[in-house]
Every structure is written in C-alpha cells, then in structure tokens.
C-alpha cells in the first residue's frame, strides 16, 4: 500500500496525515470504522475517491432534503446496483442495514485495499431525518456484525460538523466510542495553496496567492474555480460580482450544509461582523437576540470547531475572559462586499486601493495570521515552545495615545 500511495496520491495536496490513517486502516487486522468530517467543499469525498479508486463493496451518498422514505428508496436502489438480489424496499433503517449486511457477505474484498470490504457512506447527516432511528440502526450494524468480521472498512463522511460531533463522536448511544479512527479535514495552509498554484501553473507572486487566500481561505474547491489564465481581479469579479456569480449562493449553502437551524448561526456571524475586534459571549447574546443558554453555548462551540470563529484571551481585563472573533476569510469577504455593498459587475477590478478594500485587507491579513500561528512560531524559532496569543489595546489617556497590537505571541 505504501508504494501505491507514493505513486497514486501525488495529486492530493496537504493530506499526508489522512492518507497515512487510511493506509494504516487498510493494513489493520481488524475491521475499521473511520469518520471523516470537515466543512463543505473541503475535499472529504475527493480524498476517499482518490484513495480508494473503484474499490468499493458499497458506496452511497445521502440526498439533501429527502425524508426517510425517500432516503430508504434511494438506498435500496443503490443496493440493487451493487448486486443485491431483487427484494422489497426496506421499511426502516434496521431493514436497510440488514440488506447491506447480506450484500457485503456475498462479496469478496478487494486486493487493492488489503482484502478489505469497503463501505463508504457520504453525507451521513442528510440521512438522519427526525424519528428515523438512523443512528441507532448504523450503530447496531457495526456493533452486531461489522466490528466482528475483521475485514470491513466502514468510512462515513459529513459536512455537518455539529451533527458529526453530537451524533458520532459524543454519542452516548450505539456509536459511543465505536469510531476507530477519525479524520478532520482542515483548510489548506498558504504553503499548500502555493503548491496548488504551482501544480496548476498559476503565474502568481506570493502576494497574489496571499490575497487570494484572504478571499477564499484555504478551501480547496474554491481554488479549483479560479482560472489561472485570468488575473486575480478578473477571477473575483467573475466568481462574486457577475450576474450569475457562483460564489454568491455559496455562503447560505455553506451554513445550511453544516448546521441545523443555520439562521441562528448566520445571525451570530452577522453580529460579530459589527465589531470585528471581537465580542464577549454576553455581548453576542445581547446583540444577536439569542439568549444565553446551553443552546447558545453549543452554537458558539460549533462555530469555533468549524473554524468560523476563534477565541482570544483578554489579558488587560481584571476578570479573564475571552473575545470571540470572526476568523473565516471567505465569510469576512462575503459580508464586506457581496452582502453589505451588493456590488455590481467589475467591482473588484475598478475599486483597488480604495479605502474599503484597504481596510478589508488589514483585517483579512490578520485572519490569515491567526490561521498560521504554528507556522509563525516555527519561523520565530519557538515552534516547540508553549505559547498563548492575544490582541492588546489601551484607550487614550493624559499620558499616551490609544494603542493597539493585533496579535501578541506570549511564550
């Protein structure tokens, strides 16, 4: 498997650790249950498909906005396509997974993946309609059979990070402590985006790559939309400000794919846009109108775990607390220019070096630095030293003017 990895996966940028996890799972003498999670467009499905090729015993992708009956019907059709003998449709998810067991038992493993029988279920959260007992049925499938066969590789994926954490990693039911390996796919770093640009023959300076990162973040799919023949400005106009700009609809689709009740998540993000220097939880609650509660805390936690916000200490406060700051570059750009300004065609090309864009650049670059704290520490020669980081400011008084430092690394 190692030689195949070296030869076949060179096109997968920045995913060495996930590939090693998948390779180890294939080499394992036990059945393995792998959960892969990360935001929409981060490359979860791409990773699995590039790694596995066509070595699937069964693969299914949940269908967005389908109810349980529709999901079961589509799951049944997929079972038949993979070779299950003709039979009636399952009435519930326990029936469906029993049919999957029958199919898998009739198949041989693939030599390309160490003789394992690979079951890949993508967009898992979409399959869990209210009252469906989907999670219980999946847990029963694994606990009662798959875990004991020693040759099953069950891979599940989901963009809904909050669902994956709540229903899979923190579940107290049938899936509790059952996942044998987990992979969180995170955005590319600047270095990995530079590697992407080199592979795809972008003739861009590092300044241009950094500015693109300030707009798209490190989300791989967004980078695939960029035309290397065009200038960065022309690409931004085409993707965000043209009549049918594809990135205009991405923002709401992103939140819908990741969170239940996405409007509450969007409300908190919009609130944080009003004070980009950061807000306390109490301030966010008051400004957004979402009362302080366990649910409010859960929303903040999910936004942090999904990379939309960060927590920063307030060292100048008598009572130590944290400020929550918007950290996602794509979200910051969308709010500043697509949502707030409702800018028209050719806006980006014709407004370079204006006050609005220069102000945005400062904030966006600050967010890029937050994303690369470990790389900055390494460059400073303190990569192996425990550090904390925070913003610092003091108001004007009789002795000195107001002062602010956006990021201090305290070792």
N, C-alpha and C positions, 0 to 999 in steps of 0.2 A: 504493500500500500504506500510505503514511503516513496518508492521510485515513481509510482503513478502520480503522487501528489506533486513531486518536483517537476514532472513533465506536463501535467494537465492543468494545473491551477495557477499558472503564472499570470493569467488574466484577472485573477481575483486579487484586488489591491487591498492591502491592510487587514487581511483576515487570517493571518498566520495562526493566531491562538485558537479561533474557532475551527480551523481546518485540523489542527492538532487534536482538539477534543473529539471531532468526528472520526478521525483516524484511530484514535485510541478506543473509541466505542466499537468500531468495526473489528478491531483486534481482540476485544474482550471475549472471555469465555462465557459470559453471562448475557442474558437479554438486557438491553439498554433502553431507557426512556429519557429522551432528550427534549428539552423545552427551549425553543429559540424565541426571543422577544426583542422588540425594538420598535421605534416609531415607523409610521407609514413611509414607504419609499426608501428604507434604509438598506435593503438588499437581502432580506431573510430568505425569500423564495429563490432568488438568484443564487445565493450561496448553496442551498441544498441541491438545486437542479444542476449547477455546475459540478458540484462534488459527486453527486450520485449518478449523473448521466441518465440512463434509462433503467437503472437497476432498482425498480420499484416492484414490490409484490402488490402493493395497492397505494394509490395516491388520490386524495380528494381535497377539494378546496371549498370551504363554506361559502354560501351565497349570501351577499348582503341583503338585508331586509326581507329574507324569506322566513315564513313561520315554520313551526316544527313539521307540519305535514309536508310542506314543500321541500324542506331540507331532507327529510326521510326519503321522499320520492327521488330526489336527485342523487342521494347517497346510494339508493337501490340501483338506479340506472348505472352508476359508476361501478358497483359491484359486478353487475352483469357484463360490463365491458371488459373487466379484468378476468372474466372466466367463471364466475359463479353460475351454477346450473339455474335454469329458469325457476323462479319461485315467486310467491306472492310478496307484495310490498310489506315491509316491516311496519308494525303498528306503533312502535315506540323505539327509543334508542337502545334498550336492552335487546330487543329483537334484532336491530340493525347490527350491533356489535357481535351478536351470536352468529349472524350471517357472515360477518367479516372473519370471524374465527374459522368457520367452515371453509371459506375461500383460502385463507392463509395455510391451513392444514393440508390443503390439496396441492400446494405449490412447493417447489424446491427453492432453496436460497440461491443467490447469485454469487458466483465465484469472484466477481469483481469487487465484491464488498465482504469478503471473508466468509462466504456461505450464509450470510445473514438474510433474513426475510425483512425487507424494508417496508414499513408502513408510514406514509407521510400524510399528515392531516394539516392542511394550511388554513389560515384564518379561522382558527378554532372558536374564538368568541362569537362569531356570527352564527354558530350552530347551537348556541346555548340560549334558546328562546325561553321566556318565563314559563316555569312549570313543566319544562321538557324532561327534567331529570337527566340531561345530557352528561353532566359532570359525574353523577353517580354511576351511570352506565359505563363511561370511559374508565372510571376507577375500578369497577367490577371486572371489566375486560382485562385490565392489566393485572389486578391482584389475583383473580381467579384462574387466569390462564397464561397470559403473555409473559409474565415475570418468571414463570416456572419452565418455560420451553428452552431457554438458553440460547436461542438463535433468532430472537426478534429484535429489530431495531425500530422502535417507535419514535418518530420525530413529530412534534407538534409545533406550530408557529402561530403567533398572534401579534397584530399591531396594537391591539387594545392593552397597553401595558398595565393599566389599572386592573383589568379583568384577569390578566395572567398572574399578577401578584396576589390578588384576592382569592381566585378560584384554583390556582395551581400551586403556587409556592407557599401561600399562607393558609391553604385549605385545611380545615380540621376534619374533613370527611375522607372519602375514599382515595383522594390523591395526596393526602398528607404524607410528606416525606417519601413519596414514591418516585419522583423525578431523580434519575441517577446522575444526570449532567444537565447543566443549564448554560445557555449562551446568550449573553446580552450583546446585540449588535449596536455599536455606537457610531456616531458620525465620523467621517474621515477627519484626520488632522490636516493642517496646512501641508505638511510634507507629503501626505498621501494624495492630496489634491494636486500637488505639483507632479507626482508620479503619474496620476491620471492624465494630466495635460501633456506630459512627455510621450506617453503611450499613444495618445490620440492626436499628436502632432499640433498642439496649440503653440503658436509662436508668441507666447506671452511672457512678459517680465514677471518677476516675483511680486512687484507692486500690483500688477493687474490680477494675479492669482489671489493675492490678499484681498483686493477689493471685491472680487467675485465671491470669495469666502464670506465677506461681510454682508453679502446679499443672500446667498444660497445656503450659508453654513456648510457643513460637511456631508450633506445628504447626497449619496451617490446618484440617485435617479435624477435629481435636479441638474447635476453636472452633465448627465448624458443628453439633456435638452439643449445644451449650449452648442452653437455652430462654430467650430474652430476657424472657419473661413471669415466670419464676421468679426467686427470689433466687439469689445465687451459692451459698449454703449448701445450698439445696434441690437445685440442679443437681449439686453434688458428691455429695450423698447418693444421688441417683438414678443417677449415672454410675459411682460407685465402690463404694457400700455397700448398694445394694438387692439383692434376691435374684438377679436376673438382670442385674446391672450390666454394661453393655457394655465398660467400661474395665478390668474385672478380667482379661479374657483378652487384652487388647491388649499387655501387656508381653512375654509369651512369643512372641506372634505377631510382634512388632516385631523381636526378636533372630533369630527363625527366618527372617524375610524378608530380613535384611540380611547374615547371616554363615553360612558353613559352620561346623560344629561349634559351634552357638550356646551350648551348655552351658559351654564354656570362657570365652566372652565374659561370660556371666552370672556365672560364678564370680569373675572379676576384678572385675566391678562390685560384687558382694556383698562381696568383700574390702575394696574401697575404702569401702563403707558403714560398715565397722567403725572407720574412722579418717578422719572427714570433713575433717580438716585437711590430709590428703594423705599419700601414702606414696611412698617411692622404689621404683624398679623391683625392687631386691633384696628389699625388704620385701613387695611384692606377690607376687613369686615364692614367697617362703617361706610366706606366709600362705595363698595360694591352692593351693599344692602343684603349680603349673605351673612346671617347671624353666626356668631361664634358658637360652634357646636362640634361634635365628633365628625360630622359630615364635612364641615368646613375644613377641619384639620386634615381629613382624608384627601380633599381636593388639593390642598397645598402640597401634601406629601406626593400625590400622584404627579402633579406638575413638576415637582423637583426631580422625582425619579425618572421622568420622561425627558428631562433636560430643558424644559421651558423656563424654569426659574432656578435661581441659586440662593443660598442663604449666606449672608455675610455678617460677621460679628460687628458689634458697635463698641469699640474699646474705649471711646470717650464718655460712654454712658455710665452713670453710677451703678445702675442695675443692668448687668449684662443681658443683652437680648440679641436678637438677630433682625437684620433687614432682609426682606425678600426683594430680589431684583429680577427683572426680565433678562434672560440670558440667551434666548434663541434668536439668531441673526435674521432668519427668514421672517419670523414673526415681527421683529422690530421694523424691518424694511416694509413689510406689508402694511402695517399700521401707519407708518410715517408717510408713505407715498401712494399706496393703492387705495387704502381705506379713507384716510384723512383728506388727502388732496384730490382724490378721484381724478388723477392726472390723465391727460389725453395722449394721443399718438405722438411719438418722438420727444416725449417729455425729457427722458434721461439724456438724450444727445444734445438737447438745447439748453439744459439747465446746469451744466457742470460748473463748479466753483461758485455757485450761488450760496447764500447764507444757509438755506435749508439743507442743502446737500453737505456742505462742510460741517454743519452742526451734527448731522447724522453720522458722518464719517468718524468723528471723535467718539461718539457713543458706541458705534458698531465695532471700531477697533478695540475699544475697551472690552467688549464682549468676546472678541477673538482671543484676547489675552487671558480672560477667565478660562476659556476652553483649553488653554495651553499652559496652565500653571506648572505642570510637571516638566514640560519641555523648557520653560523659562528657568525653573530651579536647576535643571541639569546644566543649562548654558551658564548659569552663575556659579557652578561648581558646588551646589548644595543639594544635588539630586537625592542623596541618601540621608538627608537630614530632615527631621520632623519640622514642618513649618505650618504656620497659620497665615491667612491673608485676610485683609480687610481694607475698607476705604477709611479715610481720615479727613476730618474737616473741623474748622473752628470758625465761629462768626467774628465779624469785625468788632473791635473794641477800641479803647483810647490808646492802647499801646501798639497795636499792629492791625493790618488789614485782614479781611477774611481770607482764609487759606483752605486749599483742598488738595488732597492726593488721592487719585482714583484707586490705586491699589498698592498696599504695602505688604511685602512678604516678611513675616516675622519669624525668625528661626530661633 
